[in-house]
Amino acid sequence: MSFIVEPRVEEYAEAHSSPNAELFERLAAETREKSEAPQMMVGLLEGQFLGALVRSQRAKRILELGTFTGYSSISMALALPDDGRVITCDVNAETTEIARRYATEAGVAERIEYRTGPAVETIAQLEGEFDLVFIDADKPNYLNYYEATLPKLAANGLMILDNTLWSGRVADPDEDDENTRAIRTVNDRILEDPRVNNVLLTVRDGMNLVWRA
């Protein structure tokens, strides 16, 4: 959900971007109906942006932390070649089942591997490198996710951390809740980390793009 860009500006941007398939409209509607936090869904602009990154990176192996109802994993899987794969992790079996159902309908179920359980434990079990890592899970663990996935990022890979402006609260000195502190911490760590370069984009709720130095 975007709190940085005015709604009318975001509506204009959506209207002037390539539309998603009708399937995504139904996925969004079901997410709003059945989820307690539908704002966690990435939406058209970010979904298209993720697909564009997958294509431009020519990515074949993707790791996603935070499946939710599958909007982002399906968006990325559609941009993969037939032999590309997404491994996506979440702790919520109910929302993951929604994701599985829509991935099957979209024809990309064979490109997506679903892992249910604590993401840090799952990451430790994964072998090989990833061309793209997308982190959009619980905010207090963002630093742990960053440190755990960076060693698995390919030399020319790209990591994206979502919600890294956190409705603008990261820039407000009066905001000091747990999530805000966690996002400030990971943003600071990335900036100071000599292993990487990054750009923090004001796309929707903030996307921190990270690559190896």
C-alpha positions as CSV (number, residue, x, y, z in Angstrom):
1,M,0.0,0.0,0.0
2,S,1.3,3.5,-0.8
3,F,1.3,6.3,1.7
4,I,4.1,8.2,0.0
5,V,2.5,9.1,-3.4
6,E,-0.9,10.9,-3.5
7,P,-3.7,8.4,-4.4
8,R,-4.7,10.4,-7.5
9,V,-1.1,10.3,-8.8
10,E,-0.8,6.5,-8.1
11,E,-4.2,6.0,-9.9
12,Y,-2.8,7.9,-12.9
13,A,0.4,5.8,-12.9
14,E,-1.7,2.6,-12.8
15,A,-3.9,3.8,-15.6
16,H,-0.8,4.5,-17.7
17,S,0.9,1.2,-17.0
18,S,0.4,-2.1,-18.9
19,P,-2.6,-3.8,-17.2
20,N,-2.4,-7.1,-15.4
21,A,-4.4,-10.1,-16.4
22,E,-7.9,-10.3,-15.0
23,L,-6.7,-13.0,-12.7
24,F,-4.9,-10.4,-10.6
25,E,-8.1,-8.4,-10.2
26,R,-9.8,-11.5,-8.7
27,L,-6.7,-12.2,-6.5
28,A,-6.8,-8.7,-5.2
29,A,-10.5,-8.9,-4.5
30,E,-10.2,-12.2,-2.6
31,T,-7.2,-10.8,-0.7
32,R,-9.3,-7.8,0.4
33,E,-12.2,-10.1,1.4
34,K,-10.3,-12.8,3.3
35,S,-7.1,-11.1,4.6
36,E,-6.9,-9.0,7.8
37,A,-4.1,-7.0,6.2
38,P,-4.8,-6.6,2.4
39,Q,-2.4,-3.7,2.2
40,M,0.4,-6.2,2.3
41,M,-0.4,-7.1,-1.3
42,V,2.1,-5.5,-3.7
43,G,-0.5,-4.4,-6.4
44,L,-0.2,-3.6,-10.1
45,L,2.7,-1.1,-10.1
46,E,5.0,-3.0,-7.9
47,G,4.1,-6.3,-9.5
48,Q,4.9,-5.0,-12.9
49,F,8.1,-3.5,-11.6
50,L,9.2,-6.8,-10.1
51,G,8.4,-8.5,-13.4
52,A,10.5,-5.9,-15.3
53,L,13.4,-6.5,-12.9
54,V,13.2,-10.3,-13.4
55,R,13.3,-9.8,-17.2
56,S,16.1,-7.2,-17.1
57,Q,18.2,-9.4,-14.8
58,R,17.4,-12.4,-16.9
59,A,16.9,-14.1,-13.6
60,K,16.3,-17.8,-13.4
61,R,16.4,-18.4,-9.6
62,I,14.4,-16.2,-7.2
63,L,14.0,-16.3,-3.5
64,E,11.0,-14.5,-1.9
65,L,10.4,-14.0,1.8
66,G,6.7,-13.3,2.4
67,T,4.4,-15.1,0.0
68,F,1.1,-13.7,1.3
69,T,-1.6,-14.4,-1.3
70,G,0.9,-14.7,-4.2
71,Y,0.6,-11.4,-6.2
72,S,4.4,-10.9,-6.2
73,S,5.5,-14.5,-6.7
74,I,3.1,-14.9,-9.6
75,S,4.2,-11.6,-11.1
76,M,7.8,-12.7,-11.0
77,A,7.1,-16.3,-12.1
78,L,5.3,-15.0,-15.2
79,A,8.5,-13.1,-16.2
80,L,10.7,-16.2,-15.8
81,P,11.8,-18.5,-18.6
82,D,10.2,-22.0,-18.5
83,D,13.1,-23.4,-16.5
84,G,13.2,-20.5,-14.0
85,R,12.1,-21.1,-10.4
86,V,10.8,-19.0,-7.5
87,I,11.2,-20.3,-3.9
88,T,8.8,-18.4,-1.7
89,C,8.5,-18.6,2.0
90,D,5.7,-17.8,4.5
91,V,4.4,-18.9,7.9
92,N,0.7,-18.6,7.0
93,A,-0.6,-21.8,5.4
94,E,-4.0,-20.2,4.6
95,T,-2.8,-17.3,2.5
96,T,-0.2,-19.6,0.9
97,E,-3.0,-21.9,-0.2
98,I,-4.6,-18.9,-2.0
99,A,-1.3,-18.2,-3.6
100,R,-1.0,-21.8,-4.8
101,R,-4.5,-21.7,-6.3
102,Y,-4.0,-18.6,-8.3
103,A,-0.5,-19.7,-9.4
104,T,-2.1,-22.9,-10.9
105,E,-4.7,-20.8,-12.7
106,A,-2.0,-18.5,-14.0
107,G,-0.1,-21.5,-15.4
108,V,3.1,-20.9,-13.3
109,A,2.6,-23.4,-10.5
110,E,5.5,-25.5,-11.7
111,R,7.8,-22.5,-11.5
112,I,7.0,-21.8,-7.8
113,E,8.1,-23.8,-4.8
114,Y,6.3,-23.0,-1.6
115,R,8.0,-23.3,1.8
116,T,5.9,-22.9,5.0
117,G,7.8,-22.1,8.2
118,P,10.2,-19.6,9.7
119,A,12.1,-18.0,6.8
120,V,15.5,-17.9,8.6
121,E,15.3,-21.7,9.0
122,T,14.3,-22.2,5.4
123,I,17.1,-20.0,4.1
124,A,19.7,-22.0,6.1
125,Q,18.5,-25.2,4.2
126,L,18.8,-23.6,0.7
127,E,21.8,-24.3,-1.5
128,G,23.2,-22.4,-4.4
129,E,22.8,-18.7,-5.4
130,F,19.8,-16.6,-6.3
131,D,19.7,-14.1,-9.1
132,L,17.0,-12.1,-7.3
133,V,15.9,-11.9,-3.6
134,F,12.7,-10.2,-2.7
135,I,12.1,-9.5,1.1
136,D,8.6,-8.6,2.1
137,A,8.0,-10.4,5.3
138,D,7.8,-9.5,9.0
139,K,9.7,-6.2,9.6
140,P,11.5,-7.0,12.9
141,N,13.4,-9.7,11.1
142,Y,14.5,-7.7,8.2
143,L,18.1,-7.4,9.3
144,N,18.2,-11.1,9.9
145,Y,16.8,-11.8,6.5
146,Y,19.3,-9.4,4.9
147,E,22.3,-11.0,6.6
148,A,21.0,-14.5,5.9
149,T,20.3,-14.0,2.2
150,L,23.2,-11.7,1.1
151,P,25.7,-14.7,1.1
152,K,23.3,-16.5,-1.3
153,L,23.0,-13.5,-3.7
154,A,24.7,-14.1,-7.0
155,A,27.6,-11.9,-8.1
156,N,25.3,-10.0,-10.5
157,G,22.2,-10.6,-8.4
158,L,19.7,-8.1,-7.1
159,M,18.1,-7.9,-3.6
160,I,14.9,-5.9,-3.1
161,L,13.6,-5.1,0.4
162,D,10.0,-3.8,0.4
163,N,8.3,-1.2,2.7
164,T,11.6,0.4,3.5
165,L,10.1,3.9,3.9
166,W,7.3,2.5,6.1
167,S,4.7,5.1,5.3
168,G,7.3,7.8,5.8
169,R,7.7,7.0,9.4
170,V,11.4,6.1,9.0
171,A,12.0,9.8,8.4
172,D,9.9,11.0,11.3
173,P,12.0,11.4,14.5
174,D,8.9,11.1,16.6
175,E,8.1,7.6,15.3
176,D,9.8,4.9,17.4
177,D,7.7,1.7,17.2
178,E,9.3,-1.7,16.7
179,N,8.7,-1.9,13.0
180,T,10.0,1.6,12.3
181,R,13.1,0.9,14.3
182,A,13.7,-2.4,12.5
183,I,13.5,-0.8,9.0
184,R,15.7,2.1,10.0
185,T,18.2,-0.5,11.3
186,V,18.4,-2.4,8.1
187,N,18.5,0.7,5.9
188,D,21.4,2.0,8.0
189,R,23.1,-1.4,7.8
190,I,22.8,-1.6,4.0
191,L,24.2,1.9,3.6
192,E,27.2,1.2,5.8
193,D,27.8,-2.3,4.5
194,P,31.0,-2.3,2.3
195,R,29.9,-5.5,0.5
196,V,27.0,-3.8,-1.3
197,N,25.7,-0.7,-3.1
198,N,22.1,0.3,-3.0
199,V,19.4,2.8,-4.0
200,L,16.4,3.4,-1.8
201,L,13.5,4.1,-4.2
202,T,10.3,6.0,-3.3
203,V,8.2,3.4,-5.2
204,R,5.0,2.8,-3.3
205,D,6.1,2.3,0.3
206,G,9.8,2.3,-0.5
207,M,11.9,-0.4,-2.1
208,N,15.6,-0.7,-1.2
209,L,17.5,-2.2,-4.2
210,V,20.8,-3.8,-3.2
211,W,23.6,-5.4,-5.3
212,R,27.1,-6.5,-4.6
213,A,29.8,-3.8,-4.6
